[in-house]
Amino acid sequence: MRTIDAFLKAYKPAFLAIPGTRSVGDKLPLLIETYSHIYEADHNEYIFFQSNELKQDFASKTCKMQYISLDFEKELGKVLGFPDKAVEFFITKKQIKRTLGEHSAEYLKLKEKHIGLRYCGVQCAASIDDLIENVEWLWERYPYQEAIEDGTYVRVREERLRIPHGNTDQLEMIKELALTGEISKIHTLVS
């Protein structure tokens, strides 16, 4: 399910839109007309909210923060409906890259653990260490039948894997294979 579709169906609490991108398509006028939003002119980005209360809460938490600061990005990740551990991983990785550099041992270690998650219009980075907790969080937070049927996708390096809803055994197998560097074997084990 596309992120914008999940937002328009009120599955997601908020949606980050960049005008002119495929993810927004021709829906920008509808979004502006229908939803509470914040426009960041310097970055040409909109944040749309399901309610004015959610917008006000986000604005009050971030009003003293610089738009691209790590603190702002942490609040943005939360309001976009990402799992808390995924937000923490993203922020930690970005902070280490900024302070120690992309060639530091700490950053490279986190980069090795980087995976992608997609479910119910939520697309986020996460750590393989937190795979099961993050996916279970998504399943609990977004219990919509359409999302369940669409599936959960995990990207580990070059592998993009569809996980049937509720199949924590398969998540355990993916985590184990990823941590041992044998993720390429996954297709022979789950076929």
Stockholm file with secondary structure:
# STOCKHOLM 1.0

chainA/1-191         MRTIDAFLKAYKPAFLAIPGTRSVGDKLPLLIETYSHIYEADHNEYIFFQSNELKQDFASKTCKMQYISLDFEKELGKVLGFPDKAVEFFITKKQIKRTLGEHSAEYLKLKEKHIGLRYCGVQCAASIDDLIENVEWLWERYPYQEAIEDGTYVRVREERLRIPHGNTDQLEMIKELALTGEISKIHTLVS
#=GR chainA/1-191 SS CCHHHHHHTTCSSEEEECTTSTTTTTCHHHHHHHSEEEEEGGGTEEEEESSHHHHHHHHHHHTTSCTTSHHHHHHHHHHTTCCHHHHHHHHHHHHHHHHHCTTSHHHHHHHHHEEEEEETTEEEEEEGGGHHHHHHHHHHHCCCHHHHHHCEEEEETTEEEEECTTCHHHHHHHHHHHHTTCGGGHHHHHC
#=GC SS_cons         CCHHHHHHTTCSSEEEECTTSTTTTTCHHHHHHHSEEEEEGGGTEEEEESSHHHHHHHHHHHTTSCTTSHHHHHHHHHHTTCCHHHHHHHHHHHHHHHHHCTTSHHHHHHHHHEEEEEETTEEEEEEGGGHHHHHHHHHHHCCCHHHHHHCEEEEETTEEEEECTTCHHHHHHHHHHHHTTCGGGHHHHHC
//
